[in-house]
Amino acid sequence: MKGYSLSYQRLIFTILSLTGFNLISALGQDQSIWFENGASWHYRYGEGMEARTAGYEKLEVTGDTVINNTDYRIINRIRVYSNEVMLELDNLYLRYDSEKDQVYRYIDSSEYLLYDFSADKGDTIIVKAISGGGDISFCHLFVDSIRIELFSDSIQRRVQYLTDIQSDRFYFAGKIIEGIGSVFFLLPIDVLGCDAGCADDLRCYQDSKVVITNPNIECEGLVTSSYQEFSVLDEIKVYPNPALDLLYLESKNTISTVTILDLNGSEIYQKPVDCLLKTNIEIQTLASGMYLIQVLFEDGHSVARTFLID
């Protein structure tokens, strides 16, 4: 906005925020690039249902290819186990359609929708998912909210918060970052496959503009006994914070009950959870302010976190 005063620019920024415009496009700031050459993801790879040991999966954009007259980005994929054994996996072939604001995956001679940033709050996105046996299933993802969040101190990106409204067979709901993808895993993960081991939880991401790291473990750190990579503070993830309509919880242990208290210690909400590692709570009826959420696990121990409602 060259030629205008700083105070005027801030006024326009505020107006656009209140009216729901895409601030990234409207202000001509960061233009996110899906699958920039050299971009890389590191996801934890939990070895077995107990996840007592863990390695990592690294995905890296290594170039371009043409399939059926369509350009795709090549994403190289390797898995490193906790005993340092490395396995090369099949490449992924992904493309971003800038006109539709959607990401597609090519596999088995077909192209499938993976991400859809054209969807608005309240829309449902249907993503095709592939099970371990090669069968096709579907994730029905409800768009709870869309926010503008800050990364690497100065980079603004749109973020979708999604809920799987049909089943919990595939892990793919939660937080989706524009230009990066799901913080759970880049692709839908079949829960049944996690009995043998599966990748989940974004440890690190890096491209020319954005760097995301986990302060509790190195990108390529190996866990050889119990969950060393997670401190007590990471035993339960509570997001987004601040929250609007829904609050998400993800844990490494089975959740039994969730309780919300005000800062005076008065209980204002309680929800029994039937042996789940993740859940969400509707908070749109709660007033703005700071709250305490207490999570009781199946084994009897509990943890507490604070969160803010806008």
Backbone hydrogen bonds, N-H to C=O, Kabsch-Sander energy under -0.5 kcal/mol:
donor,donor_aa,acceptor,acceptor_aa,energy
4,Y,1,M,-1.4
9,Q,5,S,-2.3
10,R,6,L,-2.3
11,L,7,S,-1.8
12,I,8,Y,-2.4
13,F,9,Q,-2.4
14,T,10,R,-2.3
15,I,11,L,-2.4
16,L,12,I,-2.6
17,S,13,F,-2.1
18,L,14,T,-2.4
19,T,15,I,-1.9
20,G,16,L,-0.7
20,G,17,S,-0.8
21,F,16,L,-1.8
23,L,21,F,-0.9
26,A,22,N,-2.8
27,L,23,L,-2.2
28,G,25,S,-0.6
29,Q,24,I,-1.3
32,S,30,D,-0.8
34,W,32,S,-0.5
35,F,179,G,-0.6
36,E,33,I,-0.7
38,G,61,V,-2.0
39,A,36,E,-2.5
40,S,206,Q,-2.1
41,W,59,L,-2.6
42,H,204,C,-2.6
43,Y,57,E,-2.7
44,R,200,D,-0.7
44,R,201,D,-2.2
45,Y,55,G,-1.6
46,G,44,R,-0.6
46,G,198,C,-1.9
47,E,53,T,-2.2
48,G,46,G,-1.3
49,M,195,D,-1.0
51,A,48,G,-0.7
54,A,223,V,-2.4
55,G,45,Y,-2.3
56,Y,80,V,-2.4
57,E,43,Y,-2.9
58,K,78,I,-2.3
59,L,41,W,-2.4
60,E,76,N,-2.3
61,V,39,A,-2.5
62,T,60,E,-0.5
62,T,74,I,-2.5
63,G,74,I,-0.8
65,T,72,Y,-2.2
67,I,70,T,-2.8
70,T,67,I,-1.3
72,Y,65,T,-2.9
73,R,94,L,-3.6
74,I,63,G,-2.8
75,I,73,R,-0.6
75,I,92,L,-2.6
76,N,60,E,-2.8
76,N,74,I,-0.6
77,R,89,L,-0.5
78,I,58,K,-2.3
79,R,87,L,-2.9
80,V,56,Y,-3.0
81,Y,85,V,-2.9
84,E,81,Y,-2.2
87,L,79,R,-3.2
89,L,77,R,-2.4
89,L,87,L,-0.5
92,L,75,I,-2.5
94,L,73,R,-1.9
95,R,104,Y,-2.1
97,D,95,R,-0.5
97,D,102,Q,-3.3
98,S,96,Y,-0.8
101,D,97,D,-1.7
102,Q,97,D,-1.6
103,V,115,Y,-2.5
104,Y,95,R,-2.8
105,R,112,Y,-3.1
106,Y,93,Y,-2.9
107,I,105,R,-0.5
107,I,110,S,-2.7
110,S,107,I,-1.4
112,Y,105,R,-3.4
114,L,103,V,-3.2
115,Y,103,V,-1.4
117,F,101,D,-2.3
119,A,116,D,-0.8
122,G,143,V,-2.8
123,D,120,D,-2.3
125,I,141,L,-3.3
127,V,125,I,-0.7
127,V,139,C,-2.6
128,K,113,L,-0.6
129,A,137,S,-2.5
131,S,129,A,-0.5
131,S,135,D,-2.6
134,G,131,S,-1.8
137,S,129,A,-3.0
139,C,127,V,-3.1
140,H,138,F,-0.5
141,L,125,I,-3.3
141,L,139,C,-0.8
142,F,140,H,-0.5
142,F,163,T,-3.3
143,V,123,D,-2.9
144,D,142,F,-1.0
144,D,161,Y,-2.4
145,S,161,Y,-1.2
147,R,159,V,-2.5
149,E,147,R,-0.6
149,E,157,R,-2.7
151,F,155,I,-2.9
154,S,151,F,-1.2
155,I,151,F,-2.8
156,Q,154,S,-0.6
157,R,149,E,-2.5
159,V,147,R,-2.7
160,Q,176,I,-2.5
161,Y,145,S,-2.4
162,L,160,Q,-0.5
162,L,174,G,-2.7
163,T,142,F,-2.0
165,I,140,H,-2.6
165,I,163,T,-0.8
171,Y,189,I,-2.6
172,F,170,F,-0.9
174,G,162,L,-2.2
176,I,160,Q,-2.7
177,I,181,G,-2.6
178,E,158,R,-2.7
180,I,177,I,-2.1
181,G,177,I,-3.0
183,V,175,K,-2.0
189,I,171,Y,-1.6
190,D,188,P,-0.5
191,V,169,R,-3.4
191,V,189,I,-0.5
193,G,190,D,-1.2
194,C,190,D,-0.5
194,C,191,V,-1.5
195,D,192,L,-1.3
196,A,193,G,-1.1
197,G,193,G,-1.0
198,C,46,G,-1.7
200,D,44,R,-2.6
201,D,184,F,-0.7
202,L,183,V,-2.4
203,R,42,H,-3.0
203,R,201,D,-0.5
204,C,42,H,-1.7
205,Y,212,I,-2.3
206,Q,40,S,-2.1
207,D,210,V,-2.2
212,I,205,Y,-2.9
217,I,214,N,-1.2
221,G,218,E,-1.9
223,V,54,A,-3.2
224,T,222,L,-0.6
225,S,226,S,-0.6
228,Q,226,S,-2.4
230,F,227,Y,-0.8
231,S,229,E,-0.6
234,D,231,S,-1.4
235,E,232,V,-1.4
237,K,250,E,-3.4
238,V,236,I,-0.5
239,Y,248,Y,-2.0
243,A,308,L,-2.9
244,L,246,L,-0.5
247,L,281,I,-2.2
248,Y,239,Y,-3.5
249,L,279,T,-2.8
250,E,237,K,-1.9
251,S,277,L,-3.0
252,K,235,E,-1.2
255,I,276,L,-3.1
256,S,296,L,-3.2
257,T,296,L,-1.7
258,V,271,K,-2.5
259,T,294,Q,-2.7
260,I,269,Y,-2.6
261,L,292,L,-3.2
262,D,266,S,-2.2
265,G,262,D,-2.1
268,I,260,I,-2.6
269,Y,260,I,-1.3
271,K,258,V,-3.0
273,V,256,S,-3.5
275,C,255,I,-0.5
275,C,273,V,-1.8
276,L,255,I,-1.0
279,T,249,L,-2.2
281,I,247,L,-2.4
283,I,245,D,-3.0
283,I,281,I,-0.5
284,Q,245,D,-0.8
286,L,283,I,-1.8
289,G,309,I,-1.8
291,Y,307,F,-2.8
292,L,261,L,-2.9
293,I,305,R,-3.4
294,Q,259,T,-3.5
295,V,303,V,-3.1
296,L,257,T,-3.0
296,L,294,Q,-0.5
297,F,295,V,-0.5
297,F,301,H,-2.9
298,E,254,T,-2.7
300,G,297,F,-2.0
303,V,295,V,-1.9
305,R,293,I,-2.5
307,F,291,Y,-2.1
309,I,289,G,-2.5
310,D,243,A,-2.5
310,D,308,L,-0.5
